[in-house]
């Protein structure tokens, strides 16, 4: 997780509990997971379309 130690992760977790409460944390986790999934999907689609646009040029040579 980068340069985060166990103490920093615990502090972030406590801050999330204080700000959002225990009932909202599962909602936040789900929405964060969906956002990351959509971001990865969009990245794959861009990569695939770039590969498709380059592939015909490579075959022509």
NUBAFI-979577 format. One record per atom (N, C-alpha, C): residue in three letters; atom name; x, y, z. Coordinates in steps of 0.001 Angstrom, whole numbers, plus 500000, padded with zeros to 6 digits. Example, Ala and Ser with C-alpha at 12.3 -4.5 7.8 and 13.67 -1.06 7.14 Angstrom:
('Ala','N',(513190,494310,507800))
('Ala','CA',(512300,495500,507800))
('Ala','C',(513200,496700,507800))
('Ser','N',(512850,497750,507080))
('Ser','CA',(513670,498940,507140))
('Ser','C',(512900,500030,507870))
END
This chain:
('Unk','N',(500831,498796,500000))
('Unk','CA',(500000,500000,500000))
('Unk','C',(500861,501249,500000))
('Unk','N',(501903,501254,499244))
('Unk','CA',(502730,502443,499182))
('Unk','C',(503579,502590,500418))
('Unk','N',(503625,503780,500936))
('Unk','CA',(504438,504074,502115))
('Unk','C',(503600,504151,503390))
('Unk','N',(502389,503603,503381))
('Unk','CA',(501547,503638,504569))
('Unk','C',(501908,502494,505505))
('Unk','N',(502124,502852,506763))
('Unk','CA',(502380,501839,507775))
('Unk','C',(501085,501443,508456))
('Unk','N',(501189,500513,509378))
('Unk','CA',(500004,500038,510084))
('Unk','C',(499355,501155,510894))
('Unk','N',(500124,502032,511499))
('Unk','CA',(499581,503131,512295))
('Unk','C',(498761,504076,511429))
('Unk','N',(499267,504409,510245))
('Unk','CA',(498556,505319,509351))
('Unk','C',(497245,504699,508876))
('Unk','N',(497280,503399,508559))
('Unk','CA',(496072,502720,508112))
('Unk','C',(495028,502712,509225))
('Unk','N',(495447,502464,510453))
('Unk','CA',(494515,502485,511586))
('Unk','C',(493925,503877,511794))
('Unk','N',(494740,504906,511668))
('Unk','CA',(494239,506278,511828))
('Unk','C',(493216,506621,510745))
('Unk','N',(493464,506189,509530))
('Unk','CA',(492510,506426,508446))
('Unk','C',(491206,505692,508730))
('Unk','N',(491299,504447,509202))
('Unk','CA',(490106,503679,509543))
('Unk','C',(489292,504327,510648))
('Unk','N',(489960,504813,511683))
('Unk','CA',(489264,505486,512783))
('Unk','C',(488610,506770,512287))
('Unk','N',(489317,507524,511452))
('Unk','CA',(488747,508759,510906))
('Unk','C',(487502,508450,510069))
('Unk','N',(487541,507391,509276))
('Unk','CA',(486369,507013,508484))
('Unk','C',(485199,506647,509386))
('Unk','N',(485479,505915,510451))
('Unk','CA',(484405,505562,511392))
('Unk','C',(483796,506798,512033))
('Unk','N',(484638,507757,512401))
('Unk','CA',(484140,508967,513053))
('Unk','C',(483311,509800,512072))
('Unk','N',(483801,509981,510861))
('Unk','CA',(483115,510836,509893))
('Unk','C',(481840,510207,509344))
('Unk','N',(481868,508924,509022))
('Unk','CA',(480748,508309,508328))
('Unk','C',(479918,507377,509194))
('Unk','N',(480478,506864,510251))
('Unk','CA',(479748,505932,511106))
('Unk','C',(479796,504524,510565))
('Unk','N',(479593,503548,511428))
('Unk','CA',(479715,502150,511018))
('Unk','C',(478634,501696,510031))
('Unk','N',(477486,502356,510016))
('Unk','CA',(476423,501917,509108))
('Unk','C',(476682,502333,507661))
('Unk','N',(477443,503395,507439))
('Unk','CA',(477704,503874,506072))
('Unk','C',(478956,503269,505455))
('Unk','N',(479820,502682,506242))
('Unk','CA',(481076,502146,505706))
('Unk','C',(480877,501056,504658))
('Unk','N',(479961,500102,504832))
('Unk','CA',(479764,499112,503762))
('Unk','C',(479318,499748,502444))
('Unk','N',(478450,500769,502527))
('Unk','CA',(478021,501491,501327))
('Unk','C',(479209,502147,500639))
('Unk','N',(480041,502791,501415))
('Unk','CA',(481212,503463,500854))
('Unk','C',(482165,502469,500211))
('Unk','N',(482335,501321,500844))
('Unk','CA',(483205,500288,500284))
('Unk','C',(482683,499759,498960))
('Unk','N',(481372,499533,498892))
('Unk','CA',(480772,499049,497654))
('Unk','C',(480918,500066,496535))
('Unk','N',(480637,501325,496838))
('Unk','CA',(480725,502348,495793))
('Unk','C',(482174,502561,495361))
('Unk','N',(483109,502456,496271))
('Unk','CA',(484519,502571,495909))
('Unk','C',(484933,501400,495032))
('Unk','N',(484487,500201,495365))
('Unk','CA',(484789,499024,494557))
('Unk','C',(484215,499131,493155))
('Unk','N',(482980,499613,493049))
('Unk','CA',(482361,499794,491732))
('Unk','C',(483118,500835,490920))
('Unk','N',(483532,501910,491574))
('Unk','CA',(484267,502966,490866))
('Unk','C',(485588,502446,490327))
('Unk','N',(486299,501695,491125))
('Unk','CA',(487574,501129,490683))
('Unk','C',(487349,500149,489539))
('Unk','N',(486299,499345,489640))
('Unk','CA',(485979,498376,488586))
('Unk','C',(485657,499094,487273))
('Unk','N',(484863,500161,487325))
('Unk','CA',(484529,500922,486122))
('Unk','C',(485759,501598,485532))
('Unk','N',(486633,502086,486384))
('Unk','CA',(487860,502732,485914))
('Unk','C',(488742,501724,485174))
('Unk','N',(488877,500525,485736))
('Unk','CA',(489672,499479,485083))
('Unk','C',(489037,499069,483756))
('Unk','N',(487712,498952,483736))
('Unk','CA',(487008,498574,482513))
('Unk','C',(487239,499620,481424))
('Unk','N',(487148,500883,481780))
('Unk','CA',(487374,501948,480807))
('Unk','C',(488813,501909,480294))
('Unk','N',(489760,501643,481172))
('Unk','CA',(491158,501530,480756))
('Unk','C',(491380,500390,479786))
('Unk','N',(490742,499252,480064))
('Unk','CA',(490846,498099,479144))
('Unk','C',(490240,498428,477791))
('Unk','N',(489087,499100,477785))
('Unk','CA',(488433,499452,476525))
('Unk','C',(489305,500392,475699))
('Unk','N',(489934,501351,476348))
('Unk','CA',(490821,502275,475638))
('Unk','C',(492017,501524,475078))
('Unk','N',(492593,500632,475878))
('Unk','CA',(493739,499845,475419))
('Unk','C',(493353,498963,474237))
('Unk','N',(492189,498312,474334))
('Unk','CA',(491738,497442,473245))
('Unk','C',(491496,498230,471965))
('Unk','N',(490872,499396,472088))
('Unk','CA',(490600,500183,470884))
('Unk','C',(491900,500708,470278))
('Unk','N',(492879,501025,471107))
('Unk','CA',(494174,501475,470587))
('Unk','C',(494883,500330,469871))
('Unk','N',(494800,499124,470427))
('Unk','CA',(495415,497961,469784))
('Unk','C',(494744,497664,468450))
('Unk','N',(493418,497789,468398))
('Unk','CA',(492691,497535,467162))
('Unk','C',(493034,498555,466084))
('Unk','N',(493233,499799,466481))
('Unk','CA',(493553,500830,465491))
('Unk','C',(494984,500689,464976))
('Unk','N',(495873,500115,465765))
('Unk','CA',(497267,499912,465342))
('Unk','C',(497408,498608,464579))
('Unk','N',(496627,497598,464897))
('Unk','CA',(496746,496278,464281))
('Unk','C',(496573,496305,462764))
('Unk','N',(495592,496998,462176))
('Unk','CA',(495485,497001,460729))
('Unk','C',(496707,497629,460048))
('Unk','N',(497292,498626,460668))
('Unk','CA',(498487,499264,460105))
('Unk','C',(499665,498283,460084))
('Unk','N',(499777,497459,461125))
('Unk','CA',(500874,496491,461196))
('Unk','C',(500703,495390,460145))
('Unk','N',(499477,494978,459883))
('Unk','CA',(499209,493938,458897))
('Unk','C',(499454,494437,457474))
('Unk','N',(499258,495726,457232))
('Unk','CA',(499415,496291,455891))
('Unk','C',(500879,496306,455453))
('Unk','N',(501799,496335,456400))
('Unk','CA',(503228,496428,456078))
('Unk','C',(503812,495130,455680))
END
